[in-house]
Structures are given as C-alpha cells and as structure tokens.
Amino acid sequence: MDKQSNLTIMKVLSNETRLSILQWLKNPERNFEPQHFPAGCEFRGGVCVGSIQEKCGLAQSVVSGYLAMMQKAGLLESRRIGQWTYYRRNEPKIEEFVRSLKADL
C-alpha cells in the first residue's frame, strides 16, 4: 500500500464517529438490529445506512457522507438493494493497511 493511501485512511479514521462506525461494523450482529434482505440476496455483514445513522445519532446526510468517504478510502464495501444501500467492512483492505503500518512504523 502506498504512502498516500495510508494517509487517506488515517485521515478518515481521525474522526471519532467514522472510527466508531468501522468498529461497529466489525461485529454487526452485536451492534445493529437484524438486517432484512430480499430473498436470494447475499451481502453478509451488510448494514443499511438507516441503521448506522440511527446508532450515530447524526443526520442521514452526514452519515452518508462519512460512509462515502470511508468507501472511497477502501475501508468499506457497499451494495444497493432496492431502495436501500448496505455497507460492510472491506477486510482485505483493512488487513493490508494494518500490515503496511506495521512495516512503515
């Protein structure tokens, strides 16, 4: 992972709410109500924006902006299902970031 990518991720994680979202999504079953997916839809660990917004207690527009920023940095994956968008952690990217930090620090 290059230095710029690491810096981008560190900036994203410097916000307490964004860091909390990433931590909550590590164990979505414990931190959020059960998510309802249409039959045949598979997006394990996905949590809808509304559930994340409710837990944060911030305006949906703010939370959506945070989620988009986190996705752009590579920390989250998303899937649009009907009228809802679900987010989950991008574990391979997070692991790559941690390995890179260990190597550089």
N, C-alpha and C positions, 0 to 999 in steps of 0.2 A: 504494500500500500504506500502511495507516495505521501510526502510531507503535507501537501495541500489538502489531500483527503482527510488526513489525520486532524489538521487544524479545523477543517469544516465540521467534522464530527465533534471535536472538543467545544467549538462554539455552540453547536446545537445543544450539547449536554450541559452547558454552563447555566442554562435556565432551569430552575428548580422544578417547575411544572413539567417541562419536557423530559427531564431525568426521571421524574415520578412516573410519567406515562410509560416510559421504557421499562421501568421496574415493575409496574403493574402488569404489563403485557408479558412479563416473564412467566407469570402464573395466572392466566386469565380466568381459569375456573374458580380460583380463590378470590380474585379481586373484582369480578364482574358477575352480574346475573347471567344465567344461561342464555346463549345467543340462539336465535331461531333462524335456521337456514332453510330455503326451499328444498324439497325432496331432490336427492341426487346431487346436491351442491356440496363440494368438499373444499373447505378452507379452514383446516384445523388451527385453533388458536386465534382465529379472527374475532375481532370485537368491533361492533358498529360505532360510528362516530358519536351517535347519541348517548351511548353508554359511557364512552370516555368523557364526553362533555359533562354528563351528569356527575361523574365522580370528581372531575376537576372543579366544578362549580363556576366555570367561566363561560362566556358567551360562545355559542357554537362557531361563530366566525373566527374567534381567537384560537379555539382548539383545532379547527380545520386548518388554519394557517400553520400552527405548530406541527400537525401531522404531516402536512405537505413538506415542510422544511425537513422533518425527520426522514421522510421518504426520499427526498432529493439527496440527502446525505448518505442514503443507503441503509439506514437503520431499520426501516420498516418496509413491508410489502403491503399492497392493497388490492382489493378486489371489489368491483362494483357488482352487486347482486340486486336486481330490480331497482328500487329507488334508494337503496342503502349502500353505503361504502363501508367495508370492513378493513381493519388494519391488524397486522400481526408483526412480530419481530422478524427481522432478516438475520437469523442466527449465523449463517456463514459469514456475512459481512461483519457482524459484531465480533465474532471469533478472530477474523482477520485483523480488525482494528486492535484488539487486545494483544495479539501476537506482535503486531507492528510496534505498539507502545513498549512492550517488554524488550524488544530488540533495540529500540531507539533510546530508552531511558536507562 
